[in-house]
């Protein structure tokens, strides 16, 4: 088991993490390429300020909460706090970042991390429940939405249990291996699925703002989707 | 179209793996990334990519010779492709060589620092000059697209002179590459060693280079312009019937493409040259008596036979047999056979027949394979790009480009987004990069390779009472007969054991050295985390379903990161097992045991050195005191720095 753990922490981590970084880099590169080269726009034309304002307004999305989706939106927002903070700033992860990449990140306290993890798990379960039991959410959900939610849940649950032996129903090393492997599957999924909003979040704002401000925006949408030849 | 795309994808896979291998070679050095050693100082890169790669690219000057000197105008259409092949072939040979030489940034030294006694000096000059020549010859093709008419006109005016210079340079260095092996008659196997090696090298390269041109033309036809070689599409089924099968007994002519007669005549010239090579080779075997070695049935003689069959036998048969002569498939097969025969020949001369005497088996490392294939794949990609965008084979590329089709975005049911991910070249190439670069990175990263992790053999008792131990950790190196009982007596009886046995495994006394110092030249991590969780839970009598789950707090302090650095010092629990003379350093890391070699030397040498100070013990600090097979040193030991 030790050998498996070592393998999962060493070469496999490097491989999957590398795929994630390279994949996200590719997406950013293609976005910029399509925007600037293929569509021939200049950096000056990109409404940077509007984009930043728009992005920031989504960071604390009070403005965007619609009447029927209050709980869903709030749960989704709270979940994202834990999803961003815990993987990066948990003390045990900070040690690994330092060893692997030489990054010296600040760490959150163990209690804070526990609370955030539990919050994330609770919110994810709530989102899963919404998608499963509410007809309104079910109609817009495909299989991948459920799979991704469960995949996001797995490392949090297994990590929490591995760190709390009193609750842990399995041996520590089994739980730890589950934690590492599920996180690595997630690494592979991030650039390939809608989880790519890790970086594309900002670019969605560019294109959204851009299309709204330019004349003939509808044609550009069609062009982006179907290529140059198609006219609406 | 689909076939071209699949080929490009495959080439990208290899090229990107080669890119990572190249970065590692430059960053970590030859020793860490290749399986080369002092006994086998060259391998895949030099022989496969350089010696064989240059030999296969002779098409440039051979077709030039046919067209410009012999005035065989029917080969004129092959002139541009032949120059492109020569340029890329020499380019990727030089690139591979750049990675192969010890200090790549000094590649320019032979330009300034001449060693006119070396064959390689001549090879270096000819290869670099000829590479420049091919670049000049390629110029018109590239400048035509840029509409630089005056440059093109100038290049056309000097074309004949350039071609002639190219031919002379080529014939010079191909034979010199053969001469390179002339200077080592004691290493090269007699089947390949001959004073005619320079001649063999240039003849085989000339023949196989032309066959390579045939292959390139056929591959090009398959990818872009099927009709030119394979004939009209409706008759496709008949045209690709392989040798023998489709004899035209009922008088029906097999439909052929317009370029096929030219290819057949080129292949005839090529196989004639290869036939001449075969005849001289056989005559040489008979004259110098090497046929006896061939008849011996050794591994080398089979290799030699295979090489001659591929290089000479099969191509001659396929091209001159009337039934297969006019089939493009058979022609392609003959070309593949001749090219692989040429590669095998160079590998035989450079590696298989050469390093038998070195006493070491060489198998290239993953990084070597990757870079070797990657350089060729990169050349292949460049070839496809140039062929698609410039007029190399014909002028129809513009119309072909237009109907390559527009790819449309596709709704991906898995990720639920509209994506253009796999539509065009850039998107596909970047997807391949995203997968290949991390994969190649994690597979080839040197620290995971552990090349020299030699397991240590335990010291052997040479008699029942173990008065003398044979210490021979790596079983091949310099062994030592260690007078164990004698040392115990000399150092003070039973209480002296701990002077050497400084640590023991729990519950043990005088644990043998090899149980912790497990590797010959590398440190060993002897700390077993899994065992510790179980053992600690047992000794602390912890409860729960899995007691080991609760053992973390025993070593790792609460509230701190659970890492080796923050854990409790080993000696806090293992003081019983350590038999230190004095209280040891609390921070000393027991998790890492130094290499066996270092442990042995550090254990013995300080004491021996102190003893050697005494008047009647002069030789005690000499290597030969313990390593009996070594000679006694002439120089005093103080001047020699110990390996640490």
HADDOCK unambig.tbl for C-alpha pairs under 7 A between the chains (distance, minus, plus):
assign (segid A and resid 2 and name CA) (segid B and resid 530 and name CA) 6.15 0.50 0.50
assign (segid A and resid 11 and name CA) (segid B and resid 442 and name CA) 5.76 0.50 0.50
assign (segid A and resid 14 and name CA) (segid B and resid 442 and name CA) 6.53 0.50 0.50
assign (segid A and resid 15 and name CA) (segid B and resid 438 and name CA) 5.17 0.50 0.50
assign (segid A and resid 15 and name CA) (segid B and resid 439 and name CA) 5.99 0.50 0.50
assign (segid A and resid 15 and name CA) (segid B and resid 442 and name CA) 5.58 0.50 0.50
assign (segid A and resid 18 and name CA) (segid B and resid 438 and name CA) 5.15 0.50 0.50
assign (segid A and resid 19 and name CA) (segid B and resid 434 and name CA) 5.74 0.50 0.50
assign (segid A and resid 19 and name CA) (segid B and resid 435 and name CA) 6.10 0.50 0.50
assign (segid A and resid 19 and name CA) (segid B and resid 438 and name CA) 5.71 0.50 0.50
assign (segid A and resid 22 and name CA) (segid B and resid 434 and name CA) 5.18 0.50 0.50
assign (segid A and resid 23 and name CA) (segid B and resid 434 and name CA) 5.35 0.50 0.50
assign (segid A and resid 26 and name CA) (segid B and resid 430 and name CA) 6.49 0.50 0.50
assign (segid A and resid 91 and name CA) (segid B and resid 561 and name CA) 5.49 0.50 0.50
assign (segid A and resid 92 and name CA) (segid B and resid 561 and name CA) 4.82 0.50 0.50
assign (segid A and resid 92 and name CA) (segid B and resid 562 and name CA) 6.27 0.50 0.50
assign (segid A and resid 110 and name CA) (segid B and resid 559 and name CA) 6.55 0.50 0.50
assign (segid A and resid 144 and name CA) (segid B and resid 414 and name CA) 6.18 0.50 0.50
assign (segid A and resid 144 and name CA) (segid B and resid 415 and name CA) 6.68 0.50 0.50
assign (segid A and resid 165 and name CA) (segid B and resid 549 and name CA) 5.31 0.50 0.50
assign (segid A and resid 165 and name CA) (segid B and resid 550 and name CA) 5.83 0.50 0.50
assign (segid A and resid 171 and name CA) (segid B and resid 546 and name CA) 6.08 0.50 0.50
assign (segid A and resid 171 and name CA) (segid B and resid 549 and name CA) 6.29 0.50 0.50
assign (segid A and resid 172 and name CA) (segid B and resid 549 and name CA) 5.42 0.50 0.50
assign (segid A and resid 193 and name CA) (segid B and resid 415 and name CA) 4.70 0.50 0.50
assign (segid A and resid 194 and name CA) (segid B and resid 415 and name CA) 6.01 0.50 0.50
assign (segid A and resid 225 and name CA) (segid B and resid 409 and name CA) 5.65 0.50 0.50
assign (segid A and resid 226 and name CA) (segid B and resid 408 and name CA) 5.21 0.50 0.50
assign (segid A and resid 226 and name CA) (segid B and resid 409 and name CA) 5.66 0.50 0.50
assign (segid A and resid 227 and name CA) (segid B and resid 408 and name CA) 5.98 0.50 0.50
